[in-house]
Amino acid sequence: MSKKLLSQRHPIFYFISIWIRRIIRLVSMQFDGRTYAQNRQVDKLPYRVKKHQSKLIRKLGETDLTLQYNKVENLKIVIGCLNGLIIKPGETFSFYHLVGRPTKSRGFKEGMELSFGKAQSGIGGGICQSTNLLHWLALHSPLTVSERHHHSIDPFPDQGRVLPWASGSAIFYNYLDFQLTNNTEWTFQINLWMTEKTIDGEIRVNEELDFAYHVYETDHQFLKKGSEFYRTNKIWRKKIAKFQSGKLLDNELLYENYGKMLYTPDEYQEIS
């Protein structure tokens, strides 16, 4: 039998280990030499790179729908922190540098989050829906995804999923961050807003780009190991010339994903 880590033996050790990591991240960001984007503007940049929307309320197993409605309130706070953000050449977007720690005193509510390999409630739960959206947008832009963490657990069947599995980005304040770096000559803008049923987002740019991206999935499969199920896929990205009849400029493998399922393939088929 493998020995438990100290942080797994008692809640106080877990709390201490979390705060050690948080302090290390706070200090390291002061001396990492990066320029973090923080300026926002109301006026939109002239050209849209990519737009996408994500459904706010989804049936996720037997979880309490109250957590879903609370998530919506959490996302409203996130939107207020990020909407209109300008990312100039050489700047890095850091989700937690701008959003900060999700606390009850700031208005964040109990939402659903993944912790210790299962879905449970937590203050600020559900805000990863915004980083999932931002990551998908970023993959359709020349921005560099400089920090992204893959969800290692797949807790629910894909009811209503329209994007490839594992195309999102996990976050946990503040040492599991989501970051984008602008290594280009262009200036980009992140816009987020909410409708009655969706959270919407777009990336805009100051000059029209002569290329676009198409992101797609291959090799999706379910694997069984003993009594447990796992899910795998590959995510690719094509770069296409916009004004040359869709000429293929590049085709790159972005991610090879692997995650443990907390449901069975039969449950997946039932809602597909």
C-alpha positions in Angstrom: 0.0 0.0 0.0 1.4 3.4 -1.0 2.1 5.9 1.8 -0.2 9.0 1.9 1.3 12.4 1.4 1.5 14.6 4.5 -1.1 16.9 3.0 -3.5 13.9 2.7 -3.2 12.8 6.4 -5.0 15.7 8.1 -7.0 18.8 6.8 -4.6 21.2 8.6 -1.6 19.8 6.5 -3.6 20.2 3.3 -4.5 23.8 4.3 -0.8 24.6 5.0 0.4 23.0 1.7 -2.2 25.0 -0.3 -1.1 28.3 1.2 2.6 27.5 0.8 1.9 27.0 -3.0 -0.2 30.2 -3.1 2.5 32.3 -1.5 5.2 30.8 -3.7 3.1 31.8 -6.8 2.4 35.3 -5.5 6.1 35.9 -4.9 7.3 34.3 -8.2 4.9 36.5 -10.2 6.6 39.6 -8.7 10.0 38.5 -10.1 9.3 36.4 -13.2 10.0 39.3 -15.6 6.6 39.2 -17.3 4.4 42.1 -18.0 0.9 41.2 -17.0 -2.0 42.6 -18.9 -4.3 44.7 -16.8 -5.7 47.6 -19.0 -9.3 47.3 -20.2 -11.3 49.4 -22.6 -15.0 49.7 -23.5 -14.4 50.3 -27.2 -14.0 47.0 -29.1 -11.0 46.4 -31.3 -12.1 46.4 -35.0 -11.7 42.7 -36.0 -13.1 39.6 -34.5 -10.8 36.6 -34.3 -13.2 34.1 -32.8 -16.5 34.0 -30.9 -18.1 31.2 -28.9 -20.8 30.7 -26.3 -21.4 28.1 -23.5 -24.7 27.1 -22.0 -24.9 28.2 -18.4 -27.3 25.6 -16.9 -26.6 22.0 -17.7 -27.7 18.8 -16.0 -24.6 17.3 -14.4 -25.5 14.0 -12.9 -27.5 14.3 -9.7 -25.8 17.5 -8.5 -28.0 20.2 -6.9 -29.1 22.8 -9.5 -28.6 25.5 -6.9 -24.9 25.1 -7.5 -25.5 25.8 -11.1 -27.4 29.0 -10.4 -24.7 30.1 -7.9 -22.2 29.5 -10.7 -23.9 32.0 -12.8 -23.5 34.6 -10.1 -19.8 33.7 -9.8 -19.3 34.1 -13.5 -20.8 37.5 -13.4 -18.0 38.6 -11.1 -15.4 37.1 -13.4 -16.9 38.9 -16.4 -16.6 42.2 -14.4 -12.9 41.5 -13.9 -12.0 40.5 -17.4 -14.3 42.1 -20.0 -12.6 44.5 -22.4 -9.0 43.4 -21.4 -6.3 44.5 -23.8 -3.3 42.2 -24.3 -0.5 44.1 -26.0 2.5 42.6 -27.7 4.8 41.1 -25.0 2.1 41.0 -22.3 0.7 38.0 -20.5 -2.9 37.5 -19.5 -3.2 35.8 -16.1 -6.7 34.7 -15.0 -6.0 35.0 -11.3 -3.9 38.1 -11.5 -7.1 39.8 -12.6 -9.8 37.9 -10.9 -8.1 37.4 -7.6 -9.1 34.9 -4.9 -12.8 33.9 -5.0 -14.1 34.5 -1.5 -17.6 34.9 0.1 -16.8 38.5 1.1 -16.3 39.4 -2.6 -19.7 37.9 -3.4 -18.7 34.5 -4.7 -21.1 31.7 -3.9 -21.0 27.9 -3.4 -20.7 26.3 -6.8 -19.6 22.9 -8.1 -15.9 22.2 -8.3 -13.6 19.1 -8.8 -11.6 18.3 -5.7 -9.9 15.1 -4.5 -11.2 13.3 -7.6 -14.8 14.1 -7.2 -17.4 16.8 -7.7 -18.3 18.8 -4.7 -19.3 22.3 -3.6 -16.9 25.1 -2.9 -16.8 29.0 -2.9 -16.3 30.2 -6.4 -17.1 26.8 -7.9 -17.9 26.8 -11.6 -15.7 29.7 -12.7 -13.6 27.2 -14.7 -16.4 27.5 -17.3 -14.9 30.9 -18.1 -11.4 29.5 -18.5 -12.8 26.7 -20.6 -14.4 29.3 -22.9 -11.2 31.4 -23.0 -9.0 28.5 -23.8 -11.2 27.5 -26.7 -11.1 31.0 -28.0 -7.3 31.2 -27.6 -6.8 28.1 -29.6 -8.3 29.9 -32.5 -5.9 32.8 -32.2 -2.1 33.3 -32.4 -1.9 33.9 -28.7 0.4 31.4 -26.9 -1.2 29.3 -24.2 1.6 29.7 -21.6 -0.2 28.0 -18.7 -3.0 25.5 -18.9 -4.0 22.5 -16.7 -6.0 19.6 -18.0 -8.9 18.3 -16.0 -7.7 14.8 -15.0 -11.1 13.6 -14.0 -14.2 13.3 -16.2 -17.1 13.4 -13.7 -20.2 13.5 -15.9 -21.5 12.3 -19.3 -21.4 14.9 -22.0 -25.0 16.1 -22.1 -25.1 18.9 -24.6 -21.3 19.1 -25.1 -20.4 20.7 -28.5 -16.6 21.0 -28.0 -14.0 18.1 -28.0 -13.6 16.4 -24.6 -10.8 17.9 -22.5 -10.5 21.1 -24.5 -11.0 23.2 -21.3 -8.6 24.5 -18.6 -8.7 23.6 -14.9 -7.9 26.3 -12.4 -7.4 26.5 -8.6 -6.5 29.7 -6.9 -3.8 30.7 -7.5 -1.2 28.2 -8.4 -3.2 26.4 -11.1 -3.6 29.5 -13.3 -4.7 30.0 -16.9 -2.3 32.3 -18.8 -2.0 33.5 -22.4 1.1 35.3 -23.7 1.1 37.7 -26.7 4.2 36.8 -28.7 2.9 38.6 -31.8 3.0 42.0 -33.3 -0.8 42.5 -32.8 -2.9 43.8 -29.9 -5.7 41.5 -28.8 -8.9 42.1 -26.7 -10.9 39.7 -24.6 -14.6 40.4 -24.3 -17.0 38.4 -22.1 -20.7 38.9 -21.6 -23.8 36.9 -20.5 -27.2 36.3 -22.0 -30.2 34.7 -20.3 -28.9 31.2 -21.2 -25.2 31.5 -22.1 -21.9 33.0 -21.3 -20.4 34.4 -24.5 -16.9 35.4 -25.3 -14.8 36.7 -28.2 -11.2 37.6 -29.0 -10.7 40.7 -31.1 -7.6 42.1 -32.8 -6.4 45.6 -34.0 -5.6 44.4 -37.5 -7.3 41.8 -39.7 -5.4 38.5 -39.8 -4.9 36.7 -43.1 -5.2 33.3 -41.5 -7.6 31.4 -39.3 -7.6 28.2 -37.2 -9.8 25.0 -37.1 -9.5 22.9 -33.9 -10.7 19.3 -34.1 -10.5 16.0 -32.3 -9.3 12.5 -33.3 -8.7 9.1 -31.6 -11.5 9.5 -29.1 -12.0 6.3 -27.1 -13.0 4.7 -23.8 -10.6 2.4 -22.1 -11.2 -0.1 -19.3 -8.5 -0.9 -16.7 -9.8 -3.4 -14.1 -13.1 -2.0 -12.9 -12.3 1.6 -13.9 -12.9 3.5 -17.2 -10.7 6.1 -18.8 -11.1 8.4 -21.7 -8.6 9.5 -24.3 -8.4 11.7 -27.3 -6.1 14.0 -29.4 -6.8 17.6 -30.2 -5.3 19.1 -33.3 -5.2 22.5 -34.9 -5.1 23.5 -38.6 -3.9 26.9 -39.7 -5.6 28.0 -42.8 -5.0 30.9 -45.2 -8.2 33.0 -45.3 -7.7 34.6 -48.7 -6.2 31.7 -50.6 -9.2 29.4 -50.9 -8.5 27.8 -47.5 -4.9 26.8 -48.2 -3.5 24.6 -45.4 -0.5 26.4 -43.7 0.0 24.1 -40.8 -1.5 21.2 -38.9 -0.3 20.6 -35.3 -1.1 18.2 -32.5 -1.9 20.3 -29.4 -2.8 17.8 -26.7 -3.1 14.1 -26.0 -5.6 13.8 -23.2 -6.2 11.0 -20.7 -8.6 11.1 -17.8 -10.4 8.9 -15.4 -14.2 8.6 -15.8 -16.6 8.7 -12.9 -19.3 7.1 -15.0 -19.5 4.3 -17.5 -19.5 4.4 -21.4 -23.1 3.1 -21.2 -24.2 6.2 -19.4 -22.5 8.3 -22.0 -24.4 6.5 -24.8 -27.7 7.0 -23.0 -27.5 10.8 -23.4 -25.6 11.0 -26.7 
